[in-house]
Amino acid sequence: MKLNLIKTESELSELEADWHALCNRSDHFLYNQTFSYIHCTWMTYDRDNAGELAVLIGREDGRLVLVFPMVVFRRAFWSTGRMLSAGPYNNYTDFLIDPSLDRRKASQEAWAYIKEALKVDFFDLGTVKEDADLLGAIGGENLKIFGHDNSVSHIRFDGYEDWDSYYKSVHSSRFRRSRSRRYRRLAEKGEVSIEEVKTEAEMQYAFDWLCKYKSDWGARHGKMVRYAVSEKFRDLSVALYSPRFAQQFLFVRLLKINGQTIAVSYNAVCGQLMQLIFATYDYDWKQYGPGNILMDADFQWAFENGIRELDFGPGTDNYKKEWDAQSITAKLYFIPQSNIGRCLLVCRSLLVFLRTVFYRLPMSIRSAVAKLFLGQKPTSSSSSRLRQRAPQSRETRSQEAGSQEAGRQEAGNGHRENRSVVL
């Protein structure tokens, strides 16, 4: 295998077709390993932050067989290499490898090459799952691991011929009756439909809606949802729906009642894997369980369209237990390569510790501390701007839903296949 580093945008763009082909040969890749996601991340996040592009590629007989996208930041006294990826916390770090290769051997060769080629003080590898090829490659390192073990949950559909048999195997009759009753009550309010986002304009609407209601959810539960209210992550998400990218992996759907949005799910479909990124619902409709209704519909769609595994991401939320999800361990890996890197690790460990303590405090105390030291509440300005874009009342939401529907009719089916349904 011949290894090489891609360092320019033009070289990166030339990889698009080969990169798509590599993903298509794999039945199990990650959304943050796709060309479109990496390209948009570079254009949205790291290019303007003085980052150096460093995408490791491997070829055999001219065919692309390995990709590991990284970005390097060189400061006055130190340098850092990290995965070229941004956004939600279930961005896992790993090599994208052709199924025909010896994965362990290819991973070790790639890791040895990138350490020698980049010569940085510190590698920030982010979240690495225990079954990742990357972990096998760095296993011999003098690892400095920071961060608590994180439980990553997932479910598989193996061994079931149809959706009903699977659904009955994981949910009791009482649970199923409760879900059916809520759906019937919602259906009594009008026409219930599920629509998939297919265009940039629709994604803008969906993301702004998600931002407002996910922020409201965080305020109710005393949690911060920084990734969901990031201006840059919004720009990245919208860019992924441009006709520029032939391969589309995002799977964003809206649950509506009489044309009014009451829940949104933001997922990714990668071969036989669906990754659940985030979702939320309109709290005014909580009694009908709109989030659960949309989740059931998404899971059924996944089962009936050849998806074999659902990744819930980190955490042990109650809804994951309801689906009898299994879990594996994931950790944050930080690997110093010099004395400067070891000093950076100590500083970073202290900062992350303080940050962890801060976010475990009640929201009222966090607000007071942020106001004392920063002169503001612990909410980003991008959060405020995004919340202002979202509908503020049922009447406004109904009007915007009507405008959105009119725009959708004018746009037609766009550049994506229609996967919308009426329930």
NORPE-V971485 format. One line per field, one symbol per residue. ss: DSSP state (H for helix, E for strand, C for the rest). psi: psi as a letter, one per 20 degrees, with the letter a starting at -180 (. if undefined). burial: + if it has 24 or more other ideal C-beta (glycine too) atoms within 12 Angstrom, else -. Layout:
BEGIN
ss: ???
psi: ???
burial: ???
END
This chain:
BEGIN
ss: CEEEEECCHHHHHHCHHHHHHHHHHCCCCCHHHCHHHHHHHHHHHHHHHCCEEEEEEEEECCEEEEEEEEEEEECCCCEEEEECCCCCCCCECCCEECCCCCHHHHHHHHHHHHHHHHCCCEEEEEEEECCCHHHHHHCCCCCEECCCCEEEEEEECCCCCCHHHHHHHHCCHHHHHHHHHHHHHHHCCCCEEEEECCCHHHHHHHHHHHHHHHHHHHHHHCCCCCHHHCHHHHHHHHHCCCCCCCCCCEEEEEEEECCEEEEEEEEEEECCEEEEEEEEECHHHHHHCHHHHHHHHHHHHHHHCCCCEEEEEECCCHHHHHCCCEEEEEEEEEEECCHHHHHHHHHHHHHHHHHHHHHCCCHHHHHHHHHHHHCCCCCCHHHHHHHHHCCCCHHHHHHHHHHHHHHHHHHCCCCCCCCCEEC
psi: ppqqppiqhghghiigghgghgghipjnrqhjiqggggghgghgfhgikkqppmopqpqpkippippnprqpooagirqpprpnqrcrikoqprqopphiqoggghggggghghghhhlrhppnibppqijqhhhhhjhiqmqopqqqppooqrqqjpjphrgghgghhiprhgghhgghgggghghiiappqppppirgghhgggghgggghhggghhhjkqpmghikphhhggggghijqihohppiqnpqppqokippiqpqorponcjpppofrrrrohhjhiilhghghgghghggggikjpiqpoiaqrlqhhhhhjlqrqrqqrpppoqjrhghhghggghggghghggggiiqqhhhgggghhghijrqlpqhhggghhhhqqirggghgghhghggghhhhhbibjqppkqqp.
burial: +-+-++-----+--++-+++-++--+-+++++++++++++++++++----++++++++-----++++++++++----+++++++++++++++++++++--+-+--++++++-+++-++-++++++++++--+++++++-----++++--++++++++--------++--++-------+--++--+-----++++++++++++++++++++++++++++---++++++++++++++++++++--+-+++++++++++-+++++++++++++-+++++++++++-+--++++++++++++++++---++++++++----++-++-+-++-++++++++---+--++--+-----------------+-----------+++-++--++-+++-----+--++--++--+-----+-+--++--+
END
